[in-house]
Amino acid sequence: MKQRGCRPKYPLSTSLSTKLCFLSPRLVVTRQERVSHKSNGRATQLPCRVEEGDQLKELPNGTPSITMLGPEASSLDILASQASLTSVKASEGPSLVVFSGGTAFNSVAGHLRQLTTRVTHVLPVSDDGGSTAEIVRVLGGPAVGDIRSRCLRLADNTDSEALAVRVLLAHRLSGESAEAAKADWYEVVEGDHALWKGVSEPYKHTIRAFLVYFHTQILRHSTERFNFRNGSVGNFFFAGARLFFRSLEAAIFLFSRVARIPEGSLVLPAICTEERITLGAELANSTVIRGQNEISHPAAPESPGPIKVEKHGRGPPLAAPIRRIFYLSAEGTMREHEVFPPPNPRLLQAVDAADAIIYGMGSLYTSICPSLILTGVGERIAARSAPKIFLLNGSHDRETSASETRAGTMSAADVVSAVCDALNRRHTKAGQPLDHAPSSYVTALLVPAGGAIDLDRPALEAMGIRQVVEVQSMRDGNGNCLFEPAALVHAIGEVVGSHML
């Protein structure tokens, strides 16, 4: 698998505008007016403001170029300095690595600031539902939906402008029809939508630049008609930035700075690639299911284009329990088409430096395991003596509704075994599988009080997992049992703190 744009090459201490210049060696910015900025004693010509009428194009050699025609030259610098001045400094709290998906753990992500801002969020890039599916279908590349969702949760929300930006990027276009959605999109991209109210001009022009670039890329693919129905504006922003910089991590970095995400908090794609990533599931009856959406929450579209997917429901039952999750080639549909993408190097570095490793609640096989099956992840986690905390779901979903080891649904011990099998790469053909004990991967289990999943404490003790902590819970609108966020953060702090004494 071809890997490109894995990490931006710049010192983290430089200003945002300088970083923008170094995010990609292919980036060329031209305008009638420029400003000079001194970095390390050297003057650098910087991109500034995207005005109405700015042109986005590519040079003959394929290099993306923005020709900026606006008269004001300092708005992006102003925005960068505001972000720098108001950024929250990384706390002295513990350094955490969290493996999760883009939905279930979101309710807790913001609350973790009560404990620490030194958190690395590792998310898969294999989602193929909703507007992410339409972006991947037309433009290719990794899925950005989970990344967008987590970044929005971590973004600064201490003032009205920050909240306005969150509302804008969380907005979904009309689902009534493709025509209504397109009209909604045009209002957004042209800067006329009511959602722009409360967003300052520097911020607005920065966000619009990448929405416009996304739109130009859609127009270039004239053979594929893009359906904006139920589309996420935030997904379009991240897709535009990724395409422009040819790096998803560069797009994340840009948003992290302008949205004032705490400096110690990182959002990392588990796989560093510009290619499409496809997930497969092998069932106990040897059936192979292709695509995250089909595995976790299949839904038949009423019409072509993105549909609204219900990620909280169980959906129709699987024909057999899931045995393993793996990656498929672009067009592959069988076990013989398995591929082995390498993990993001920064993920491995984060695990090496972490004070604790957390497996977040969420879809077991499509949210957690895709990051764990990558070669090298199991080795690095097993080598650490840090606390390794698993957050058990409070209810079953489609993926845990059947067990291979007993009649009925999966128990807590089954769930832990599935995680350990993924980290040991027990069912894969990629090199030599590992044989680490469950206690090498999970040292503590946090469960929501009153949850529906059978704890099976004797089985957990036999696996060497003796620290099982019940945490205060709450119910959502559907009656599902969830962790109470503040109580969960407190419990995590207790487990990590006791280890660090």
Long-range contacts (C-beta under 8 A, 24 or more apart in sequence): 1-273, 1-275, 1-339, 1-341, 2-273, 2-274, 2-275, 3-272, 3-273, 3-274, 3-341, 3-342, 4-246, 4-247, 4-273, 4-274, 5-245, 5-246, 5-247, 5-248, 5-249, 5-250, 5-272, 5-274, 6-247, 6-249, 6-272, 6-344, 6-345, 7-247, 7-249, 7-272, 7-345, 7-346, 8-245, 8-247, 8-249, 8-250, 8-253, 14-39, 15-39, 15-77, 15-80, 15-81, 15-84, 16-76, 16-79, 16-80, 16-83, 16-84, 16-254, 16-257, 16-258, 17-46, 17-47, 17-76, 17-77, 17-80, 18-44, 18-46, 19-253, 19-254, 19-257, 20-46, 20-47, 20-76, 20-254, 21-45, 21-46, 21-47, 23-245, 23-247, 23-250, 23-253, 23-254, 24-64, 24-245, 24-246, 24-247, 24-250, 26-62, 26-63, 26-64, 26-246, 27-63, 27-64, 27-244, 27-245, 28-59, 28-63, 28-64, 28-65, 29-65, 29-66, 29-68, 30-65, 30-66, 30-67, 30-68, 31-66, 31-67, 31-68, 31-69, 31-70, 31-73, 32-68, 32-69, 33-71, 33-73, 34-73, 35-73, 35-74, 35-77, 37-77, 46-76, 46-77, 47-76, 48-72, 48-73, 48-74, 48-75, 48-76, 48-77, 49-73, 49-74, 49-75, 49-76, 49-202, 49-205, 50-205, 50-206, 50-208, 50-209, 50-212, 51-205, 52-191, 54-209, 54-212, 56-209, 56-212, 56-213, 56-216, 57-216, 64-213, 64-244, 64-246, 66-209, 66-213, 70-205, 75-201, 75-202, 75-205, 75-206, 76-202, 76-205, 76-206, 78-202, 79-200, 79-202, 79-203, 79-206, 79-258, 80-257, 80-258, 82-202, 83-257, 83-258, 83-259, 83-260, 86-156, 86-260, 87-260, 87-262, 87-263, 88-113, 88-117, 88-156, 88-260, 88-262, 88-263, 89-117, 89-262, 89-263, 89-264, 90-117, 90-118, 90-262, 90-263, 90-264, 90-265, 91-116, 91-117, 91-118, 91-264, 93-117, 93-118, 94-118, 94-355, 94-356, 94-496, 94-497, 94-500, 95-119, 95-120, 95-264, 95-353, 95-354, 95-355, 95-356, 96-120, 96-354, 96-355, 96-356, 96-357, 96-358, 96-492, 96-496, 97-122, 97-347, 97-350, 97-351, 97-354, 97-356, 97-357, 97-358, 98-122, 98-358, 98-360, 99-357, 99-358, 99-359, 99-360, 99-368, 99-371, 99-372, 100-150, 100-359, 100-360, 100-361, 100-362, 100-367, 100-368, 101-146, 101-360, 101-362, 101-363, 101-366, 101-367, 101-368, 102-127, 102-145, 102-146, 102-147, 102-148, 102-149, 102-150, 102-367, 103-146, 103-149, 103-311, 103-312, 103-362, 103-367, 104-360, 104-361, 104-362, 104-363, 104-367, 104-393, 105-150, 105-360, 105-361, 105-362, 105-391, 106-149, 106-150, 106-153, 107-482, 107-483, 107-485, 108-360, 108-483, 108-485, 108-488, 108-489, 109-150, 109-153, 109-154, 110-153, 110-154, 110-157, 111-485, 111-486, 111-488, 111-489, 112-489, 112-492, 113-262, 114-486, 114-489, 115-489, 115-492, 115-493, 116-264, 117-262, 117-263, 117-264, 117-265, 118-264, 118-265, 119-264, 119-265, 119-266, 120-265, 120-266, 120-268, 120-347, 120-350, 120-354, 121-150, 121-154, 121-265, 121-266, 121-267, 121-268, 122-268, 122-270, 122-344, 122-347, 122-350, 122-371, 123-147, 123-150, 123-267, 123-268, 123-269, 123-270, 123-371, 124-269, 124-270, 124-271, 124-277, 124-279, 124-292, 124-366, 124-367, 124-370, 124-371, 125-248, 125-269, 125-270, 125-271, 125-273, 125-277, 126-277, 126-278, 126-279, 126-292, 126-327, 126-366, 126-370, 127-292, 127-293, 128-278, 128-279, 128-291, 128-292, 128-293, 129-292, 129-293, 129-297, 129-299, 129-307, 129-309, 129-311, 130-230, 130-232, 130-306, 130-307, 130-308, 130-309, 131-172, 131-230, 131-231, 131-232, 131-235, 131-236, 131-306, 132-232, 132-235, 132-306, 133-293, 133-306, 134-226, 134-227, 134-231, 134-305, 134-306, 135-235, 135-236, 135-239, 136-276, 137-224, 138-218, 138-221, 138-224, 138-226, 139-217, 139-218, 139-221, 139-239, 139-243, 140-275, 140-276, 141-239, 141-242, 141-243, 141-248, 141-274, 141-275, 141-276, 142-242, 142-248, 142-269, 142-271, 142-273, 142-274, 142-275, 142-276, 142-277, 143-277, 144-235, 144-238, 144-239, 144-242, 144-248, 144-251, 145-232, 145-235, 146-367, 147-238, 147-248, 147-252, 147-267, 147-269, 148-232, 148-234, 148-235, 148-237, 148-238, 149-234, 150-267, 151-238, 151-252, 151-255, 151-256, 151-259, 151-261, 151-267, 152-234, 154-256, 154-259, 154-261, 154-262, 154-265, 154-267, 155-255, 155-259, 155-260, 155-261, 156-259, 156-260, 156-261, 160-198, 161-198, 161-199, 161-200, 161-203, 162-259, 162-260, 163-198, 164-195, 164-197, 164-198, 164-199, 165-199, 165-203, 165-207, 165-259, 167-195, 168-195, 168-196, 168-199, 168-207, 168-233, 169-207, 169-233, 169-234, 169-237, 170-232, 170-233, 170-234, 171-195, 171-232, 171-233, 171-234, 172-230, 172-231, 172-232, 172-233, 172-308, 173-228, 173-229, 173-230, 173-231, 173-232, 173-233, 174-229, 174-230, 175-229, 175-230, 175-308, 176-229, 177-229, 178-227, 178-228, 178-229, 178-303, 178-305, 180-229, 181-227, 181-228, 181-229, 181-230, 181-231, 182-228, 184-228, 185-228, 185-231, 185-236, 188-233, 189-215, 195-233, 203-258, 206-258, 207-237, 210-237, 210-240, 210-241, 210-244, 210-251, 211-236, 211-237, 211-240, 212-240, 213-240, 213-241, 213-243, 213-244, 214-239, 214-240, 214-243, 215-240, 217-243, 227-304, 227-305, 227-306, 228-305, 229-303, 229-305, 229-306, 229-307, 230-305, 230-306, 230-307, 230-308, 231-306, 242-274, 246-274, 247-274, 248-272, 248-274, 249-346, 266-346, 266-350, 268-344, 268-346, 268-347, 268-350, 269-344, 270-343, 270-344, 270-347, 270-370, 270-371, 270-374, 271-341, 271-342, 271-343, 271-344, 271-374, 272-344, 272-345, 272-346, 273-341, 275-330, 276-330, 277-327, 277-341, 278-327, 278-328, 278-329, 278-330, 278-332, 279-325, 279-326, 279-327, 279-328, 279-366, 279-370, 280-325, 280-326, 280-327, 280-328, 280-332, 280-335, 280-337, 280-338, 281-322, 281-324, 281-325, 281-326, 281-365, 281-366, 282-322, 282-323, 282-324, 282-325, 282-326, 282-335, 282-427, 283-318, 283-319, 283-320, 283-321, 283-322, 283-323, 284-320, 284-321, 284-322, 284-323, 284-404, 285-319, 285-320, 287-319, 287-320, 288-333, 288-334, 288-335, 289-318, 290-328, 290-332, 290-333, 292-366, 295-322, 295-325, 295-365, 295-366, 295-399, 296-363, 296-365, 296-366, 296-397, 296-398, 296-399, 297-398, 311-363, 312-397, 312-476, 312-478, 312-480, 313-397, 314-396, 314-397, 314-398, 314-401, 315-398, 316-398, 317-398, 317-401, 317-402, 318-398, 318-399, 318-401, 318-402, 320-402, 321-402, 321-403, 321-404, 321-410, 322-365, 322-399, 322-418, 323-404, 323-427, 324-373, 324-421, 324-422, 324-426, 324-427, 324-428, 325-365, 325-366, 325-369, 325-370, 325-373, 325-422, 326-373, 326-427, 326-428, 327-370, 327-373, 338-428, 338-429, 340-375, 340-428, 340-430, 341-374, 342-374, 342-375, 342-376, 343-371, 343-374, 343-375, 343-376, 343-377, 347-371, 347-374, 347-377, 348-376, 348-377, 348-380, 351-377, 351-380, 351-381, 351-384, 352-380, 352-384, 354-384, 354-386, 355-386, 355-387, 355-496, 355-500, 356-386, 356-387, 356-388, 356-389, 356-492, 356-495, 356-496, 356-499, 357-381, 357-384, 357-386, 357-387, 357-388, 357-389, 358-388, 358-389, 358-390, 358-391, 358-492, 359-388, 359-389, 359-390, 359-391, 359-419, 359-442, 360-391, 361-391, 361-392, 361-393, 361-394, 361-483, 362-393, 363-397, 363-399, 364-393, 364-399, 364-400, 364-415, 364-418, 364-419, 365-399, 365-418, 366-399, 368-419, 368-422, 369-418, 369-419, 369-422, 372-419, 372-422, 372-423, 373-422, 373-423, 373-425, 373-428, 375-425, 375-430, 375-431, 377-423, 378-422, 378-423, 378-424, 378-425, 378-434, 378-436, 378-441, 379-434, 381-423, 381-440, 381-441, 382-423, 382-434, 382-436, 382-440, 382-441, 386-499, 387-443, 387-444, 387-495, 387-496, 387-499, 388-441, 388-442, 388-443, 388-444, 389-442, 389-443, 389-444, 389-445, 389-446, 389-492, 389-495, 389-496, 390-415, 390-416, 390-419, 390-442, 390-444, 390-445, 390-446, 391-446, 391-483, 391-488, 392-445, 392-446, 392-447, 392-448, 392-451, 392-453, 393-451, 393-453, 394-447, 394-448, 394-450, 394-451, 394-452, 394-453, 394-473, 394-480, 394-481, 394-482, 394-483, 395-451, 395-452, 395-453, 395-480, 395-481, 396-452, 396-453, 400-453, 409-453, 409-454, 410-453, 411-453, 411-454, 411-455, 411-456, 411-459, 412-445, 412-447, 412-453, 412-454, 412-455, 412-456, 412-459, 412-460, 413-456, 413-459, 413-460, 413-463, 414-456, 415-453, 416-442, 416-445, 416-460, 416-463, 416-465, 417-463, 437-463, 437-464, 438-463, 438-464, 438-465, 439-463, 439-464, 439-465, 443-467, 444-468, 444-469, 444-495, 445-469, 446-471, 446-483, 446-488, 446-491, 446-492, 446-495, 447-471, 448-472, 448-473, 448-481, 448-482, 448-483, 448-484, 449-473, 450-481, 451-481, 452-481, 467-495, 469-494, 469-495
